[in-house]
C-alpha cells in the first residue's frame, strides 16, 4: 500500500529532477523533513510505517526506539532498502531491515535499554514515495531503566531538539488519546521551537483504547486545546495485530471502519485517519514546492538567457568546414590584437579589479619601481666623502694642491653614472615580463584552439625577446652617451662658483618643500599590543619632513606625527598566520619611534603596495637599511679617517657638484627610459601583432591543424546545447506543477497559551466552556446535556493535576480518561485574528 497522495506529485517532481540531472545540477527543492515527536509507546513508529506502506520498524513495550532513525525516502522504479553503515548491501526483505535496525541499535547502546544520539541512516527506494526525510525519535521518558543515565529525560529532549529546530522540519506531535493532553511533552517541545504553530500538526493515537463512555471529540474538533493546524486522529495496529501479521492495507480499512462507526467521530470521518494525515502532509509538501518555484524559475530563466546567444551560434556548427576555419582564424587573430591593445592602452570594458596588469603595471614600473631602484643605489655619505678625498689626493700626487681639481669631480660622476646601468636593465626586464604576462592573458580566449594558442604565444614571445636585446643595447647606449661628455655648462648645474653656497640653498629648499605631500593611503600599524586593541588601520600622510596618521581619510583627527629625522626602512618577514605584507621604520640612534616601540611595523595588502610606500619614503629621505656587512678592517679605517680643514672644504665642494650633476643625469634618464622602452618594445610589439602575426601563423604550419578545436571545446558545445534544451524543458515542467497544484491557505492563528514553554515551567490550561468541571463532595453531577452555570468557568477537570480538590472521586486501577463523555453543547473554536 503506497501513499497515494504523494503519488500524485511523483511524476512531475521526477521529471523536474531528471531535467536538472541532465544539466549536472541538483534539484534543490529542499523538501521538508518530517519528525515524529511524542512520549514513550505513543505510536510514533506506526505513524511512520504508514507513510512507507511497509512494516519494518522494531516494536514492543517500553522504550523501543533508542537511537534516532533518519529515514530517507527516494523515488525509484524498484523497492529496496540500504543502510549507511552497510554500504552496497541491498535489503529487499523488510523483516531483515527490522532485524538490522535492532542489531545496530544494540551494537551502540547495548541490549539493556541504553540510548544514543548517534543516528541510524536508512534509505528506502520505492516507486510509491517522494524524496523526503522521515525521522523516528526516541520517546520522551522520565524514569531511567536498565542502563539509562539519570538524566535520560534531558538527553532525549536535547536529541529531539537537534532535529525539530530546523525550519524545514514538519513536526508531528503525537499524543495517545488515553493520556493527559494538556501535559503533552510533544506539544510543549513543539511550542518551544514553533511558537506560531506554522509547522506543527497534532496527531492523536489510540482512540480505540479510550475508556468506555469517553471520547476525544472536542480535541479533534480543535475546540478544547486548539492548535493552528488542528489535530488528526489515527488508529494504528495493536501489538496483537502486528504479531498476527496484519498488513497495513487491512489496518487502514479497519481504521476507516472505526471512524465511520463510532458515534462521536462519524461526522469527522473524512478528516481523520492515516490517509487524511498523508493528504495534509502532501499538501504541505505541495505548498513548499510551489513556494520555491518562483526562485527556481528566475534562476532558470537567467541561465537560459545567458546561453541563448551561444546556443544559437552552435546550432548548425560544422567543425571541419574549411571556410569556417579561415573565418575563425581571422576573427581570433583580430580579437587577440584588440585585447592586447586594450590591456596596454587601457579600456573600460575589460577592467581587472583584483590587481594591476598590462599598461597600468608598466606605468607603475616607469614611475615608481624604476625611480625606487635609482634612489636605492645611492651610496653611503661617509663612503662618498672618503672616495672624493682619495681622488683629490691622488690627482695632486706628491704636491699639495691649492685649488679643487675638476678631474676628481669627473671621476666621481662617471663612477656614479656607471651604477645607473643596473636599474635601467632591471627596468627593461620588468617590462618584458609584464608584456609576456599580457600575451598569455590575451591568449586565454584562444584556449578552444590549443595549436593556435601555442603558436601565437610562441611567435609573439619570440618577437618580444628579439626586441629585448635591442632595447637593452639602446638603454646602455644612453648611459654611455652620458659618460662620453660631462656637460658642466648645463643650465641646471650649480658650477664651482656656487658650490660653496649649496648647503644653505639646500636647507632653504628643504624647508619650503617640507609641507609638500608625497603620498597618502591606508596602512595597518601591526605592532600594537592586544591589550591596547591590536593591529589597527589608519590613514597615513607622508611629507618631506614627517609621517602622520589619522583616524580616517577626512584627516580631521590626527593620531600621531612622526618626524623623519634619523629614520630608516627595513623589510619584515611575513608571518605564517598573516596575509599582510609588512615593513618597518626604525631609528638609527636606537630611540623609540612610536610611544614605547623601537620600531613601527606597517602592513599592506600586497608586495606592490610595500614597494610603492618604500619608494615614496625614499623620496622623503628615509633610506633602506644596508644589508651588506663591512669588514672590520675597512670599518676601522673609515672610522679613523680624518681630513684637514682645507681638504674638507674641497671635498664638500666636489660633493655638492656631484649631487647637482647626478640630479641632472637622473632626471634625464628617468625621462628617456620610458620613451625608449615604449618606442623600441611596446609600440613595436603592438605593430607586429597588427601587421605580421597573421602572416607568420599562416607560414608556421597547416591552417587546418591550427584551427582544430580541443576536446574540451567540443564537449562544451554539446553541453551548451544540452543545457539549453534541458532548461527549456525544466521551465515547461515548472509551469505544469504551477497549474496542476492548488495552494491551501495557512489556517488563522489560535490561542496556544495553554501549551507551557520549557523555560516558563508547566502551566495549567485555561478554562474552556466545553470542558467538564471538577465537582466538590457536596455537589451532584449535572444532568446529561445541561448547560454549565453562567459566568463560572472552571478548570479542566481531567487535565488539572493540582491537589486543591482532595475529595474528588477517583477510580482505582484505571487511567483517567482524557476527554469525558459528559459534554455541554459544542462551542465555536477560540481563535485570535491573524
Rosetta blueprint (number, residue, H / E / L):
1 X L
2 X L
3 X L
4 X H
5 X H
6 X H
7 X H
8 X H
9 X H
10 X H
11 X H
12 X H
13 X H
14 X H
15 X H
16 X H
17 X H
18 X H
19 X H
20 X H
21 X H
22 X H
23 X L
24 X L
25 X L
26 X L
27 X L
28 X L
29 X L
30 X L
31 X L
32 X L
33 X E
34 X E
35 X E
36 X E
37 X E
38 X E
39 X E
40 X L
41 X L
42 X L
43 X L
44 X H
45 X H
46 X H
47 X H
48 X H
49 X H
50 X H
51 X H
52 X H
53 X L
54 X L
55 X L
56 X L
57 X L
58 X L
59 X L
60 X L
61 X L
62 X L
63 X L
64 X L
65 X L
66 X L
67 X E
68 X E
69 X E
70 X E
71 X E
72 X E
73 X E
74 X E
75 X E
76 X L
77 X L
78 X L
79 X L
80 X E
81 X E
82 X E
83 X E
84 X H
85 X H
86 X H
87 X L
88 X L
89 X L
90 X L
91 X E
92 X L
93 X L
94 X H
95 X H
96 X H
97 X H
98 X H
99 X H
100 X H
101 X H
102 X H
103 X H
104 X H
105 X H
106 X H
107 X H
108 X H
109 X H
110 X L
111 X L
112 X L
113 X L
114 X L
115 X L
116 X E
117 X E
118 X E
119 X E
120 X E
121 X E
122 X E
123 X E
124 X E
125 X E
126 X E
127 X L
128 X L
129 X L
130 X L
131 X L
132 X E
133 X E
134 X E
135 X E
136 X E
137 X L
138 X L
139 X L
140 X E
141 X L
142 X L
143 X L
144 X L
145 X L
146 X L
147 X L
148 X L
149 X L
150 X L
151 X L
152 X H
153 X H
154 X H
155 X H
156 X H
157 X H
158 X H
159 X H
160 X H
161 X H
162 X H
163 X H
164 X H
165 X L
166 X L
167 X L
168 X L
169 X E
170 X E
171 X E
172 X E
173 X E
174 X E
175 X E
176 X E
177 X L
178 X L
179 X L
180 X L
181 X H
182 X H
183 X H
184 X L
185 X H
186 X H
187 X H
188 X H
189 X H
190 X H
191 X H
192 X H
193 X H
194 X L
195 X L
196 X L
197 X L
198 X L
199 X L
200 X E
201 X E
202 X E
203 X E
204 X E
205 X E
206 X L
207 X H
208 X H
209 X H
210 X L
211 X L
212 X L
213 X L
214 X E
215 X L
216 X L
217 X H
218 X H
219 X H
220 X H
221 X L
222 X L
223 X L
224 X L
225 X L
226 X L
227 X L
228 X L
229 X L
230 X L
231 X E
232 X E
233 X E
234 X L
235 X L
236 X L
237 X L
238 X L
239 X H
240 X H
241 X H
242 X H
243 X H
244 X L
245 X L
246 X L
247 X L
248 X H
249 X H
250 X H
251 X H
252 X H
253 X H
254 X H
255 X H
256 X H
257 X H
258 X H
259 X H
260 X H
261 X H
262 X L
263 X L
264 X L
265 X L
266 X H
267 X H
268 X H
269 X H
270 X H
271 X H
272 X L
273 X L
274 X H
275 X H
276 X H
277 X H
278 X H
279 X H
280 X H
281 X H
282 X H
283 X H
284 X H
285 X H
286 X H
287 X H
288 X H
289 X H
290 X H
291 X H
292 X H
293 X H
294 X H
295 X H
296 X H
297 X H
298 X H
299 X H
300 X H
301 X H
302 X H
303 X H
304 X H
305 X H
306 X H
307 X H
308 X H
309 X H
310 X H
311 X H
312 X H
313 X H
314 X H
315 X L
316 X L
317 X L
318 X L
319 X L
320 X L
321 X L
322 X H
323 X H
324 X H
325 X H
326 X H
327 X H
328 X H
329 X H
330 X H
331 X H
332 X H
333 X H
334 X H
335 X H
336 X H
337 X H
338 X H
339 X H
340 X H
341 X H
342 X H
343 X H
344 X H
345 X H
346 X L
347 X L
348 X L
349 X L
350 X L
351 X L
352 X L
353 X L
354 X L
355 X L
356 X L
357 X L
358 X L
359 X H
360 X H
361 X H
362 X H
363 X H
364 X H
365 X H
366 X H
367 X H
368 X H
369 X H
370 X H
371 X H
372 X H
373 X H
374 X H
375 X H
376 X H
377 X L
378 X L
379 X L
380 X L
381 X H
382 X H
383 X H
384 X H
385 X H
386 X H
387 X H
388 X H
389 X H
390 X H
391 X H
392 X H
393 X H
394 X H
395 X H
396 X H
397 X L
398 X L
399 X L
400 X L
401 X L
402 X L
403 X L
404 X L
405 X L
406 X H
407 X H
408 X H
409 X H
410 X H
411 X H
412 X H
413 X H
414 X H
415 X H
416 X H
417 X H
418 X H
419 X L
420 X H
421 X H
422 X H
423 X H
424 X H
425 X H
426 X H
427 X H
428 X H
429 X H
430 X H
431 X H
432 X H
433 X H
434 X H
435 X H
436 X H
437 X H
438 X H
439 X H
440 X H
441 X H
442 X H
443 X H
444 X H
445 X H
446 X H
447 X L
448 X L
449 X L
450 X H
451 X H
452 X H
453 X H
454 X H
455 X H
456 X H
457 X H
458 X H
459 X H
460 X H
461 X H
462 X H
463 X H
464 X H
465 X H
466 X H
467 X H
468 X H
469 X H
470 X H
471 X H
472 X H
473 X H
474 X H
475 X H
476 X H
477 X H
478 X H
479 X H
480 X H
481 X H
482 X H
483 X H
484 X H
485 X L
486 X L
487 X L
488 X L
489 X L
490 X L
491 X L
492 X L
493 X L
494 X L
495 X H
496 X H
497 X H
498 X H
499 X H
500 X L
501 X L
502 X H
503 X H
504 X H
505 X H
506 X H
507 X H
508 X H
509 X H
510 X H
511 X H
512 X H
513 X L
514 X L
515 X L
516 X L
517 X E
518 X E
519 X E
520 X E
521 X E
522 X E
523 X E
524 X E
525 X E
526 X L
527 X L
528 X L
529 X L
530 X H
531 X H
532 X H
533 X L
534 X L
535 X L
536 X E
537 X E
538 X E
539 X E
540 X E
541 X E
542 X E
543 X E
544 X L
545 X L
546 X E
547 X E
548 X E
549 X E
550 X E
551 X L
552 X L
553 X L
554 X L
555 X L
556 X L
557 X L
558 X E
559 X E
560 X E
561 X E
562 X E
563 X E
564 X L
565 X L
566 X L
567 X E
568 X E
569 X E
570 X E
571 X E
572 X E
573 X L
574 X L
575 X L
576 X L
577 X L
578 X L
579 X L
580 X L
581 X E
582 X E
583 X E
584 X E
585 X E
586 X E
587 X E
588 X L
589 X L
590 X L
591 X L
592 X L
593 X L
594 X E
595 X L
596 X L
597 X E
598 X L
599 X E
600 X E
601 X E
602 X E
603 X E
604 X E
605 X L
606 X L
607 X H
608 X H
609 X H
610 X H
611 X H
612 X H
613 X H
614 X H
615 X H
616 X H
617 X H
618 X H
619 X H
620 X L
621 X L
622 X L
623 X E
624 X E
625 X L
626 X L
627 X L
628 X L
629 X L
630 X L
631 X L
632 X H
633 X H
634 X H
635 X H
636 X H
637 X H
638 X H
639 X H
640 X H
641 X L
642 X L
643 X L
644 X L
645 X H
646 X H
647 X H
648 X H
649 X H
650 X H
651 X H
652 X H
653 X H
654 X H
655 X H
656 X H
657 X H
658 X H
659 X H
660 X H
661 X H
662 X H
663 X H
664 X H
665 X H
666 X H
667 X H
668 X H
669 X H
670 X H
671 X H
672 X H
673 X H
674 X H
675 X H
676 X H
677 X H
678 X H
679 X H
680 X H
681 X H
682 X H
683 X H
684 X H
685 X H
686 X H
687 X H
688 X H
689 X H
690 X H
691 X H
692 X L
693 X H
694 X H
695 X H
696 X H
697 X H
698 X H
699 X H
700 X H
701 X L
702 X L
703 X H
704 X H
705 X H
706 X H
707 X L
708 X L
709 X L
710 X L
711 X H
712 X H
713 X H
714 X H
715 X H
716 X H
717 X H
718 X H
719 X H
720 X H
721 X H
722 X H
723 X H
724 X H
725 X H
726 X H
727 X H
728 X H
729 X H
730 X H
731 X H
732 X H
733 X H
734 X H
735 X H
736 X H
737 X H
738 X H
739 X H
740 X H
741 X L
742 X L
743 X L
744 X L
745 X L
746 X L
747 X L
748 X L
749 X L
750 X E
751 X L
752 X L
753 X L
754 X L
755 X L
756 X L
757 X L
758 X L
759 X L
760 X L
761 X L
762 X L
763 X L
764 X L
765 X L
766 X L
767 X L
768 X L
769 X L
770 X L
771 X L
772 X L
773 X L
774 X L
775 X L
776 X L
777 X L
778 X L
779 X L
780 X L
781 X L
782 X L
783 X L
784 X L
785 X L
786 X L
787 X L
788 X L
789 X L
790 X L
791 X L
792 X L
793 X L
794 X L
795 X L
796 X L
797 X L
798 X L
799 X L
800 X L
801 X L
802 X L
803 X L
804 X L
805 X L
806 X L
807 X L
808 X L
809 X L
810 X L
811 X L
812 X L
813 X L
814 X L
815 X L
816 X L
817 X L
818 X L
819 X L
820 X E
821 X L
822 X L
823 X L
824 X L
825 X L
826 X L
827 X L
828 X L
829 X L
830 X L
831 X E
832 X L
833 X L
834 X L
